[in-house]
C-alpha cells in the first residue's frame, strides 16, 4: 500500500536567518521560518486586503542546505517546494506541534526581483564546506556580526566560487560513502 505525501509550493519571504543544526548522521541540515501573506482586491472598498501572515518552518538537507546558507537572507522573496509534514516536540514539559516543509527546491521569487545564479563547480577544492560556510556572509550573521553594506554582504565572485567548489567536493565525497 502506497503512502500519500502532501506536496506543497509556497511563496513568501525568508523570515529568519537560515540556521545550521546537527544530525547524528552528519547530514548537513538547515532550518528557517518563512512568512507568506496572501491577499485579494476588494471591489467594494477598492483596496487591497491582506490575509493574516502564515509562518511555516522550512528544513533542507545536503547540498540544498549548504546552498541556502550561502544564498538566502532575511526579507528576500522565495518560492519553496517540498513535502508538508507535522512535527512534534516537547519544550518545558509541554507538547507542541507544527507544520514543516521538507524542501526539495528553494529559489528566489523572480516575480519580485532579479537574481544571479552561480553553478556549483564539479571539481574539488582543498577548502572544506564547513570552512567555506563559516566564511560566507550568511554564517557571519549566525555569529552575530552583520555586514555594513550590501557589497560586503554579497562577497566577491572568487569567494563564492571557492564556497561552491568546497560544497561540491564534500557532497561528492558523501554521495560515494552512501
C-alpha positions in Angstrom: 0.0 0.0 0.0 1.5 3.3 -1.0 1.5 6.3 1.3 0.3 9.7 0.3 2.5 12.8 0.6 1.3 16.4 0.9 3.4 18.2 -1.7 3.2 22.0 -1.4 4.6 25.0 -3.2 4.6 28.2 -1.2 5.8 31.7 -2.0 6.7 34.3 0.6 9.7 35.8 2.3 12.6 34.5 4.4 11.5 35.3 7.9 14.5 34.2 10.0 18.2 33.6 9.3 18.8 30.1 7.9 20.5 28.2 10.7 22.5 25.1 10.7 21.6 22.3 13.1 23.3 18.9 13.7 22.0 15.4 13.0 23.7 12.3 14.4 24.3 11.1 10.8 26.3 14.2 10.0 23.9 15.2 7.2 24.1 19.0 6.5 20.8 20.5 7.7 19.3 24.0 7.9 16.1 25.4 9.2 14.4 28.8 8.9 11.0 30.3 9.1 9.2 31.6 6.0 6.4 34.2 6.1 3.6 34.1 3.5 0.9 36.8 3.3 -1.8 36.4 0.7 -4.4 38.9 -0.2 -7.1 40.0 -2.6 -8.5 43.1 -4.3 -11.7 44.1 -2.5 -14.0 45.6 -5.2 -16.4 47.1 -2.7 -13.7 49.2 -0.9 -11.4 49.5 -4.0 -8.5 48.5 -1.7 -6.0 45.6 -1.4 -7.0 43.4 1.6 -4.3 41.1 3.2 -4.9 37.9 5.0 -3.0 37.2 8.2 0.6 36.1 7.7 1.2 32.4 7.7 4.5 31.3 9.3 6.0 27.9 8.2 9.3 26.3 9.2 11.3 25.1 6.2 14.0 22.5 6.5 16.6 21.5 3.9 19.3 18.9 3.7 22.6 18.1 1.9 23.6 20.4 -0.9 20.3 22.3 -0.7 21.1 23.2 2.9 24.6 24.4 2.1 23.4 26.4 -0.9 20.6 28.1 1.2 23.2 29.2 3.8 25.1 30.9 1.0 22.2 32.3 -0.9 19.2 33.4 1.3 18.9 36.4 3.6 16.0 37.6 5.8 13.4 39.5 3.8 14.2 38.1 0.4 11.2 36.7 -1.6 11.4 33.0 -2.2 9.5 30.0 -3.6 9.7 26.7 -1.7 8.6 23.3 -3.0 8.6 20.2 -0.8 6.7 17.8 1.4 4.4 19.1 4.1 4.8 17.2 7.4 3.8 17.6 11.0 6.4 17.7 13.7 6.0 17.2 17.5 8.4 18.3 20.2 8.5 18.9 23.9 9.6 22.2 25.5 9.4 22.9 29.2 7.3 19.7 29.7 4.7 20.9 27.2 3.9 19.0 24.0 4.0 21.2 20.8 3.3 20.5 17.2 3.7 22.4 13.9 3.8 22.1 10.2 7.2 21.9 8.4 8.1 21.9 4.7 10.9 19.4 4.0 12.2 21.3 1.0 13.0 19.7 -2.4 13.7 23.0 -4.1 14.1 26.6 -2.9 14.7 29.7 -5.1 14.3 33.4 -5.3 10.9 34.6 -6.5 11.7 36.2 -9.8 8.3 37.8 -10.0 9.6 40.2 -7.3 13.2 40.8 -8.4 16.2 39.5 -10.2 18.8 37.0 -9.0 22.2 35.8 -10.2 22.9 32.1 -10.3 26.3 30.5 -9.7 26.6 26.9 -10.6 28.5 24.7 -8.2 31.8 23.6 -9.6 32.2 19.9 -10.4 35.8 19.5 -9.2 37.1 19.6 -5.6 38.9 22.3 -3.9 41.0 21.9 -0.7 38.7 24.1 1.3 36.0 22.2 3.2 32.4 23.1 3.1 32.5 23.8 6.8 35.3 26.4 6.3 33.5 27.9 3.3 30.2 28.2 5.1 32.0 29.8 8.1 33.4 32.4 5.8 30.1 33.0 3.9 28.1 36.1 4.6 25.2 34.1 6.0 27.5 32.4 8.5 28.6 35.8 9.8 25.0 36.6 10.5 24.8 33.4 12.6 27.7 34.6 14.9 26.1 38.0 15.5 28.2 40.1 13.2 26.4 42.0 10.5 27.8 43.4 7.3 27.8 47.1 6.9 27.0 47.3 3.2 25.4 45.2 0.6 28.7 44.9 -1.2 30.2 43.3 1.9 27.1 41.1 2.2 27.3 39.6 -1.2 31.1 38.7 -1.1 33.4 38.5 -4.0 32.9 36.2 -7.0 36.1 34.4 -6.2 35.0 33.8 -2.7 31.6 32.5 -3.9 33.4 30.2 -6.4 35.5 28.7 -3.6 32.4 28.1 -1.5 30.7 26.4 -4.4 33.8 24.2 -5.1 34.0 23.2 -1.5 30.3 22.3 -1.3 30.6 20.2 -4.5 33.7 18.4 -3.1 32.1 17.5 0.2 28.8 16.3 -1.2 30.5 14.3 -4.0 32.5 12.5 -1.3 29.4 12.0 0.9 27.5 10.6 -2.1 30.2 7.9 -2.6 30.1 6.9 1.0 26.3 6.1 0.9 
